Amino acid sequence: MSLCTNAEEIFNPNRVNKKESAMKKKVLFFAMIFCFVMGVAMVPDAVSAQMDKTLSNGKVRIHFPNPAPSACEAILIGVGTSQARDDYDFLSEALIDYGYIVVIMDHNPGNMIKTDATKFRNCALEVKANLLTWLSATNCSFISHWIMGGHSAGGQAAQNAVSADATLADAVFSIDPYNCSNTGDVVVPALYWGFDVTTCFVNKNDAAKAAYYGSLGHRAFFKVAKKYSWGPCGYAPVYFHCSFCDEHCLGCTNCKYTPDYFFEDVANSVFKFIEAAFYGYWSKPALAIDTPTTPVTLYVDGDQP
């Protein structure tokens, strides 16, 4: 099976360790050379893979299991301020463990501002029009549901884009979206992760909490508890606005790397959300994470954070 259909595609059988960025660059370089020379990459069953695409409306990184299920759930996540498509590999890897297709979208590449809802919508539409073609070498032949959202500024863009066009997405999944106090209301099922502490200049009351209140259909909000500890940068929150990113964000002044269990808990919550929203019965017990390690409180529908 060929995963090297163009010069940008990268085979990634193991989770990338961003702490060894120099090694990553070497691995990716030789992987791309191999794809150019051989044209075909032989892969074992049930591995993860990724490919990068440059579009007319942005740049994306697609993470997928190989083989993929024939009917796929597609999760599109818009990047945050100053972030890029390669900054969410750890989160994506945790999500594809559940068989999901994850598309990290930079809908405004080369510009640190990611709040533009129109750019988000245009990039998402281009992904929707082409994703099955890009995945033609896998088993995925149908997208069951389109789940869209974003991190930080990308989350704000997604909230406004979906509120303006409810047909854009079947559901919303956003991770600490930025400044959603004045965004439009969404009517599709929505899942948010946020924090009980203001970090990275993102006010906790204007972020995921505000987006949760701006969701008029089924909604769920996982609020991570405020917890501090000492680290290389002093006394700082263990969990914070850019915990979702592989190497965190500029301006956060926090040197703590995110523990693996955090990504695993987020991914498990997404699995519970999709099952409850589309395949089972929507209820608070159905949405609860299996034995979470991350200290979270779950709010659902009428609950008041």
N, C-alpha and C positions, 0 to 999 in steps of 0.2 A: 504493500500500500504506500502510495506516495503522499507525503506531507509537504513536499518541497515544490509547490506549484508556482511560487515566484520568489524573487530574491529576498523578500522581506520575511518569509515564513521561517520560524525557528522551532525546531523540535526540542522539547524540554521534558524529559522523562522523570526528572526529580525536582523537588521544590528548590528554587534558587535561594542560596544563602546570601542575602544582600550585605552581610557583614564582611563578606569576602568579595568586594566589588571587582577587584582586579582579576580574580579568578573567573568571575562571571563573564567579564569582557572577553577573556581568552576563550572560554568555553563557547560563547556565542559566536565569536569570530570563526573558530574552527568548525562549528556546526553549520554555519552559513557556507563556508568553503566546501564542506562535504556535500551540501545540498546542490551547490552549483556543479560540482564535478560529477557526482553520482546520479543526481536527478531523482533518486528514490531513497527513502529512509525506511528500513525495516523496523517495525516496532512490535513489542510484545502486547498481549491482551491487557485491557484495563489499565492503561497508562494515561497520564495527563500530557497534553500538548498545548502549544500556543502558536499563534501567528499574528503578525503585525500587518495592518493595512493602512495605506495613506489614501484618503478619500477626498473628494472635492469639497466636503463639508467638515473635515477634521481628520484626526488620526486615531486609530483604535488598536487595541490589543485584544485578541479573542482567545480565551482559555476554554478548553473543552476536553472531556474524557474521550479516549479512543480505545475500544469502540464507544460511540455515544448511543443512547437510546434512540429508537426510531422516532418517537414523539418527544420533543425536547422542551424544557422550560428555558427561556432566554432571559437573562438578567443583564440589563444595560445600566452601567454606573458612570455618571459624569464626574470628571475629576474636580478636585478642589483648587483653590487659588494657588497659582504657581506650580501646580502638580502636572504630571504627564501620564501617559498611558502605561508606563512601566513602573509606577509607584504603588501598585496595589496587587502585586503578585501573591503575597501571602494570603490575603483575604480571598482572592480568586481561587487559589489552590484548595482552600478549605471548602469553598462553595462547590467546586466541581467534584469533590468527594461524594456529593449527593447526586451526581449525574447531570448537573446543570451546565448550560452554556453561559459563560460570563464574558461580557464585552465591556472593557474599560474604555470609555470615550473621552478623548480630548477634543471637545467641540470648538475650541478656540486656540489651536496650537500656535506657539510663538508669542502668546499674550498671557500675562498673569491673570487677567480678569476672566472669570468663567461663569458669570451670573446671567449671561444673555440667553433668555428662554428660546428665542427664535433660532439661534445657532444650535442650541441643544436639540430642538425639534428637527431641524434640517439634518443634523448628523444622525439622529435616531431613525428618521425615515430612510436615509440612505442605507443604514445597517439593516433595517427591516427588509428592504428591497433586495439585498444581496447576501444575507447571512447563509441561507440554505445552499446557495451556489458555492460560497467559500467553504462550506462544510461537506461538499459533495463526496469527498474521499472518506467520510465517516458514515456511520449508519443513520445519522439524523436526517429525516426526510420531511418533518413537519414540526412547526413551532406551536406547542399547545397554548402557551401564554407568554405575553411580553410583560416583564416586570421591569419598571424603569425608575430610576432615582439618581442620587448622586451624593457625593461627600462635600460638605461645606458649601462653597459657592455653586458647585455643580448640583447640590441638592436643592438650592434655591431655584436654579434654572429649571430643574425637573419639576418642582412643585408648580411653578408658573406655567410651564409648557403643558403639563397634564391637566391643570385646571382650565386652561384655555381650549383644550381639545381632549375630551374624555376618551375619544377613540384611539388616541396615541398609544395608550398602555392599558393592560388589563389590571394592573396593580402597581403600587408604588413601594419601593424599598429604598430609604435614604438613611445615611449615616451622618448624624449631627449636621443637618443642613444649616447653612448660614442665614441669619436674619430673615426668618419666615413670619414675622409678625404682620407683615402687610402683603404677603403673597396671596394668590387666589386659592379658593377652596377646591379640594379634589373630592370626587365622588366614588372613585374606585377603591377597593380595599387597600389599606396603607399600613406599612410597618416602618417604624423609626427606632434608631438607636441614638441615645444622647447621654448627657452627663449631669450630675448634680454638683457641678463646679464649673465656673467660668475659666476657660483657658484659651490661649492662642488668640486673644482679643475677640472671642466669640461668646457673647452673653448667653448663659445657659437658658434663660427665660425666652430668648428670641430664636433659639435654634430648634432642636427636635421637639421640645415641648410645644412651641408655637405651631410647628407643622402638624403635630398631633391634633391640636385644637382646630386647625384649618382643614381637617379631614372629616367629611360629612357622612361617609359610609362606614363600613367595618374598619376599625383602626386599632393599632397596638403600638405601645411605646415601652421600650426597655430602657430604663434609666439606670445608669451605672453609678454606684455609690461613690461619694467623695472619700478618697483614701490617699494619704501621703506617706512617703518614705524618703530616706536619704539616698542620694545617688551621686554620680560624678558632677552633676550640676547643682548640687545642694538638695534642700528639702523641697520636694515637688510632688504633684499628683502622680499616682501610679497609672491611672487611666485618664486620658485627656483627649482633646479634640482631634489630634492627629495620630492617635493610637491605631487608626485603621490603615495608615500608610506604612510602607516597608521601612523607610528611613526618616519618617516624620516630616515636619514642615518647617519652613523658615519662620522665625519669629516666635516659636513656641518655647524656647529656652528650656527644653526638657531633653535630657540625654537618655532616658529610659527606653529600652527596646520593648516592644509589645510581646508579652508571653504568648506562646502558641495556643494556650487554652482560650484566650480572648477571641481569636479568629474562629476557633472551633465552636465556641458558644454562639457567636454571631451567625455562623453557618447553620447551626442547629435551629436557631430561631427562624431563619429564612425557610428551612424545610418545614417546620411546624406551621408557619404562616401560609405557605403555598398549599399544604395539605388541608388546612382548615378553610382557606378561602375558596378552594376549587374542587376538593375531592372528599371532604368530610363535613364535620359539623363545627361551626364557628363558636368557640367558647373560650373562656380564659384558661381552663385546665388544658384544653387542646393546644393552646399556644405556648404553654409553659415549657421552658428548656429542660431537657433531660439532665439532671444533676449538674447544674452550672457551677463552674469554678469562679467565674467573674461575679462579683457582688452586684446583682441587679434587682430592681423592682419592676414588675410588669403591670402596666396599666392598659385596660382594654375598654373600648367604646365609651361608656358613661363614667369611667373612673377619672378622678381629677388628680393629676400629678402635683 
